[in-house]
Amino acid sequence: MSAHDRTPLRPGSVLLHWAPAPAGGMDVTARLGLASMEVTLATWPNLHGEWTPVVHPTLLETMGLHAALSVAIDALRLASHLARV
């Protein structure tokens, strides 16, 4: 997938992209949408067979991190609001 073909990800969204690898496996890439940019979380080149058990832990960790950051941001907003009242 070229940069031109990409649709921007919403903040907190995770996108998996996979394409056939030259050696017969799958090249898998995980991307994360942030508020100001997108980042590549991981790439797994030339995965063979059932590759979801390899990819799944990274996605779970990312979703957990995003949830924790969301709670922290909400807590900071609440604390800031209460400080002004």
C-alpha positions in Angstrom: 0.0 0.0 0.0 1.5 3.3 -1.0 1.2 6.5 1.0 -1.0 7.9 -1.7 -3.5 5.1 -1.3 -3.8 5.5 2.4 -6.9 7.0 4.1 -5.9 8.8 7.3 -6.6 6.9 10.4 -8.7 8.3 13.2 -6.9 8.8 16.5 -6.8 5.5 18.3 -7.5 3.4 15.2 -5.3 0.5 14.4 -5.0 -0.8 10.9 -3.6 -4.1 9.7 -2.3 -4.3 6.2 -1.2 -7.5 4.6 0.2 -8.3 1.2 1.7 -11.4 -0.3 5.5 -11.6 0.2 7.8 -12.6 -2.6 8.9 -15.7 -0.7 5.3 -17.0 -0.4 4.3 -15.7 3.1 2.5 -12.5 4.1 4.1 -9.2 4.8 2.0 -7.7 7.7 2.1 -4.1 8.9 0.2 -2.6 11.8 -0.4 1.2 11.9 -1.8 3.4 14.7 -3.6 6.7 14.2 -2.6 9.5 16.6 -4.0 13.0 16.9 -1.3 14.5 14.8 0.2 11.6 12.7 0.2 7.9 12.0 2.9 5.6 13.3 3.9 2.1 12.3 3.6 -0.1 15.3 5.2 -3.2 13.8 6.0 -5.0 10.7 6.2 -8.7 10.3 7.8 -9.7 7.0 7.2 -13.0 5.3 4.9 -14.6 7.9 3.8 -18.2 6.9 0.8 -20.2 8.0 -1.5 -18.8 10.7 0.0 -15.4 11.4 -2.7 -14.0 13.7 -1.2 -15.4 16.9 2.0 -13.5 16.1 0.2 -10.2 15.4 -2.5 -10.3 18.1 -0.4 -9.6 21.2 0.9 -6.3 19.7 -2.6 -5.2 18.9 -3.9 -6.0 22.4 -1.0 -4.1 24.0 -1.8 -1.1 21.7 -5.5 -1.1 22.5 -4.7 -1.3 26.2 -2.2 1.6 25.9 -4.7 3.7 24.0 -7.4 3.0 26.7 -5.0 3.9 29.5 -4.0 7.2 27.7 -7.7 8.0 27.1 -8.5 7.6 30.8 -5.5 9.7 31.8 -6.5 12.5 29.4 -10.1 12.5 30.8 -8.7 12.6 34.4 -6.5 15.6 33.5 -9.4 17.4 31.9 -11.6 16.8 35.0 -8.8 17.9 37.4 -8.3 21.1 35.3 -12.0 21.8 35.3 -12.3 21.2 39.1 -9.3 23.5 39.7 -11.1 26.3 37.9 -14.4 25.9 39.8 
